[in-house]
């Protein structure tokens, strides 16, 4: 199956920035979350451990995303982490009195995907204290994940996963579900399906499940049922084979 060409440039234009992360495990889990969604640009601002990306806990939580850890850059300031970016989004559960416009992850994903001129960064704060106001003020938007208001605390890597997922979905749209995995047969034609309905109706009459003198809306309902299944030619042949055997037994 030939798929339409999809602009995947967002995977090179979007940077994930972790600010003063305390736990190496969260850095590793972030790398894993990024890799599963196709992103690779990870920058660490003053992590608690200078060798945070090499810590055993980080490697364990990365679970196969060691390449993302290995290429992660460690910098000394947020300004350095954002070098080359022209659009920055702060991710925070805490709303500020004075903050940039608040958007959802989905709206942010649509914006950075549709505007190919944006070199964007997502800014995630410390596990305990989040992002300082001075960092949020550098950003174009503030992302608030619409979680349960009674318990809105997301683990750092969970928040990264939500944003990475929304961005990937925005890039691929419905194509994300169209894979070559599994058997995909030839779609049945209208004539094939109509022939199946005729054959099936004959079989149902033969076993007296359908009364031709009082058919009600049985066939209409069966047609409605099958219309939701995107029948394949082979499936139509199977159903006609069943109808044939029913008629042969009568």
Phi, psi and omega per residue, in radians:
X1 nan 2.187 3.130
X2 -1.515 2.085 -3.121
X3 -1.638 2.577 3.087
X4 -1.120 2.578 3.137
X5 -1.170 2.320 -3.082
X6 -2.042 2.334 3.121
X7 -1.346 1.893 -3.118
X8 -1.835 0.349 -3.055
X9 -1.086 -0.372 -3.142
X10 -1.023 -0.527 -3.124
X11 -1.138 -0.333 3.079
X12 -1.801 -0.278 -3.074
X13 -1.689 -0.141 -3.038
X14 -1.919 2.199 -3.099
X15 -1.962 2.456 3.087
X16 -1.899 2.134 -3.049
X17 -2.073 2.118 3.091
X18 -1.836 2.196 -3.054
X19 -1.822 2.071 3.040
X20 0.915 0.847 3.141
X21 -1.196 2.349 -3.070
X22 -1.539 -0.737 -3.013
X23 -1.757 2.147 3.054
X24 -1.000 -0.560 3.127
X25 -1.051 -0.627 3.119
X26 -1.203 -0.564 3.080
X27 -1.190 -0.767 3.100
X28 -1.096 -0.762 3.133
X29 -1.136 -0.593 3.076
X30 -1.121 -0.762 3.100
X31 -1.027 -0.723 3.121
X32 -1.122 -0.779 3.132
X33 -1.060 -0.726 3.133
X34 -1.134 -0.809 -3.060
X35 -1.146 -0.662 3.140
X36 -1.100 -0.422 3.128
X37 -1.800 0.043 3.029
X38 1.630 0.190 -3.134
X39 -1.785 2.707 -3.043
X40 -2.474 -0.199 -3.042
X41 -1.526 1.730 -3.103
X42 -2.050 2.250 3.124
X43 -2.198 2.333 -3.140
X44 -1.944 2.200 3.123
X45 -1.803 1.972 3.083
X46 0.788 1.001 3.065
X47 -1.112 2.777 -3.082
X48 -1.025 -0.668 3.119
X49 -1.906 2.268 -3.103
X50 -1.045 -0.571 3.134
X51 -1.836 0.647 -3.016
X52 -0.944 -0.699 -3.079
X53 -1.246 -0.275 3.139
X54 -1.781 -0.080 3.141
X55 -1.083 2.549 -3.127
X56 -0.971 -0.683 -3.125
X57 -1.121 -0.704 3.122
X58 -1.130 -0.780 -3.133
X59 -1.103 -0.730 -3.133
X60 -1.122 -0.775 -3.107
X61 -1.286 -0.376 3.108
X62 -1.187 -0.570 3.028
X63 0.833 1.007 3.097
X64 1.789 -0.128 3.133
X65 -1.786 0.598 -3.119
X66 -1.121 -0.431 3.101
X67 -1.148 -0.608 3.088
X68 -1.194 -0.739 3.084
X69 -1.065 -0.776 -3.078
X70 -1.117 -0.528 -3.127
X71 -1.661 -0.033 3.140
X72 -1.114 2.414 3.129
X73 -1.746 2.404 3.086
X74 -1.888 2.173 -3.100
X75 -2.212 2.950 -3.048
X76 -1.707 -0.128 -3.120
X77 -2.656 2.777 3.109
X78 -1.133 -0.687 3.127
X79 -1.013 -0.720 3.125
X80 -1.163 -0.658 3.140
X81 -1.151 -0.525 -3.062
X82 -1.646 0.082 -3.135
X83 -0.994 2.272 -3.141
X84 1.567 -0.115 3.141
X85 -1.629 2.499 3.069
X86 -2.079 0.153 3.078
X87 -2.680 2.222 -3.080
X88 -2.294 2.355 3.116
X89 -2.121 2.187 3.068
X90 -1.519 2.404 3.104
X91 -1.907 2.080 -3.058
X92 -2.684 2.449 3.035
X93 -1.431 -0.263 -3.075
X94 -1.766 2.037 3.103
X95 -1.350 2.582 -3.081
X96 -1.973 2.605 3.099
X97 -1.102 -0.735 3.081
X98 -2.046 1.833 -3.077
X99 -2.575 2.875 3.016
X100 -1.144 2.993 3.129
X101 -0.951 2.459 3.141
X102 -1.625 2.236 3.129
X103 -2.295 2.815 3.077
X104 -1.484 2.817 3.072
X105 -0.970 -0.666 -3.094
X106 -1.180 -0.734 3.121
X107 -1.155 -0.719 3.098
X108 -1.056 -0.775 -3.122
X109 -1.068 -0.724 3.129
X110 -1.125 -0.675 -3.108
X111 -1.180 -0.854 -3.080
X112 -1.275 -0.396 3.102
X113 -1.346 -0.727 -3.053
X114 -1.347 -0.492 -3.129
X115 -1.711 1.718 -3.057
X116 -1.276 -0.102 3.111
X117 -1.547 -0.040 -3.115
X118 -1.557 2.181 2.915
X119 -1.803 1.725 -2.898
X120 -1.785 2.730 3.060
X121 -2.333 2.477 3.031
X122 -1.886 2.206 -3.009
X123 -1.885 2.107 -3.136
X124 -2.061 2.358 -3.052
X125 -1.570 -3.065 3.102
X126 -1.097 2.583 -3.080
X127 -1.015 -0.659 -3.091
X128 -1.574 -0.726 -2.953
X129 -1.885 -0.154 -3.136
X130 1.211 -2.638 -3.127
X131 -1.682 2.409 3.053
X132 -1.240 2.736 -3.133
X133 -1.011 -0.622 -3.121
X134 -1.081 -0.558 3.108
X135 -1.322 -0.725 -3.141
X136 -1.083 -0.638 -3.124
X137 -1.152 -0.294 3.095
X138 -1.409 -0.190 -2.953
X139 -1.669 2.718 3.114
X140 -1.423 -0.584 3.133
X141 -2.493 2.813 3.043
X142 -2.021 2.142 -3.126
X143 -1.656 2.208 3.074
X144 -2.092 2.018 -3.129
X145 -1.314 2.138 -3.062
X146 -1.295 1.292 -3.115
X147 -1.569 -3.140 3.090
X148 -1.021 2.053 -3.092
X149 -1.079 -0.377 3.132
X150 -1.444 -0.284 3.101
X151 -2.766 1.500 -3.005
X152 -1.781 0.272 -3.077
X153 -1.428 1.969 3.064
X154 -1.838 2.459 2.972
X155 -1.072 2.629 -3.103
X156 -0.932 -0.869 -3.116
X157 -1.150 -0.537 3.077
X158 -1.120 -0.743 3.110
X159 -1.106 -0.721 3.086
X160 -1.058 -0.757 -3.118
X161 -1.078 -0.738 3.129
X162 -1.044 -0.838 -3.117
X163 -1.164 -0.739 -3.131
X164 -1.130 -0.683 3.118
X165 -1.122 -0.822 -3.127
X166 -1.068 -0.679 -3.139
X167 -1.193 -0.719 3.117
X168 -1.123 -0.752 3.128
X169 -1.099 -0.668 3.123
X170 -1.131 -0.575 3.121
X171 -1.227 -0.844 -2.987
X172 -1.623 -0.439 -3.108
X173 1.011 -2.388 -3.122
X174 -1.181 -0.336 -3.116
X175 -1.157 -0.320 -3.109
X176 -1.124 -0.418 -3.130
X177 -1.622 -0.172 -3.093
X178 -1.610 1.697 -3.139
X179 -2.054 2.942 3.101
X180 -1.616 0.159 -3.121
X181 -1.373 2.334 3.122
X182 1.530 2.847 -3.107
X183 -1.363 2.350 3.055
X184 -2.257 1.897 -3.091
X185 -1.508 3.099 3.124
X186 -1.282 2.325 3.129
X187 -1.142 2.435 3.135
X188 -1.258 2.495 3.097
X189 -1.446 2.893 -3.118
X190 -1.030 -0.764 -3.124
X191 -1.106 -0.691 3.119
X192 -1.092 -0.761 -3.108
X193 -1.188 -0.718 3.123
X194 -1.125 -0.679 3.081
X195 -1.086 -0.666 3.100
X196 -1.107 -0.740 -3.135
X197 -1.080 -0.745 3.133
X198 -1.087 -0.801 -3.138
X199 -1.110 -0.764 -3.135
X200 -1.136 -0.697 3.123
X201 -1.095 -0.720 3.098
X202 -1.044 -0.738 -3.126
X203 -1.168 -0.693 -3.131
X204 -1.183 -0.595 3.054
X205 -1.183 -0.706 -3.098
X206 -1.082 -0.643 -3.135
X207 -1.622 0.134 3.080
X208 1.109 0.441 3.010
X209 -1.389 -0.511 3.128
X210 -2.055 2.197 3.097
X211 -1.615 1.941 -3.095
X212 -1.113 -0.385 3.118
X213 -1.428 -0.354 3.140
X214 -2.507 1.165 -3.007
X215 -1.249 -0.283 -3.055
X216 0.922 -2.271 -3.106
X217 -2.158 0.482 -3.069
X218 -1.038 -0.895 -3.103
X219 -1.134 -0.618 3.098
X220 -1.097 -0.701 3.133
X221 -1.216 -0.679 3.103
X222 -1.129 -0.699 3.099
X223 -1.106 -0.684 3.112
X224 -1.123 -0.689 3.127
X225 -1.075 -0.893 -3.073
X226 -1.228 -0.458 -3.127
X227 -1.158 -0.325 3.140
X228 -1.528 -0.029 -2.997
X229 -1.848 -0.086 -3.101
X230 0.886 1.112 -3.047
X231 -1.024 2.444 3.033
X232 -1.705 2.773 -3.093
X233 -1.000 -0.738 -3.130
X234 -1.131 -0.626 3.121
X235 -1.179 -0.672 3.075
X236 -1.074 -0.735 3.132
X237 -1.120 -0.642 3.101
X238 -1.103 -0.802 -3.126
X239 -1.129 -0.667 3.099
X240 -1.206 -0.558 3.069
X241 -1.139 -0.683 3.092
X242 -1.114 -0.791 3.128
X243 -1.072 -0.691 3.140
X244 -1.083 -0.738 3.139
X245 -1.176 -0.656 3.098
X246 -1.073 -0.799 -3.122
X247 -1.177 -0.585 -3.124
X248 -1.198 -0.476 -3.101
X249 -1.428 -0.259 -3.071
X250 -1.562 nan nan
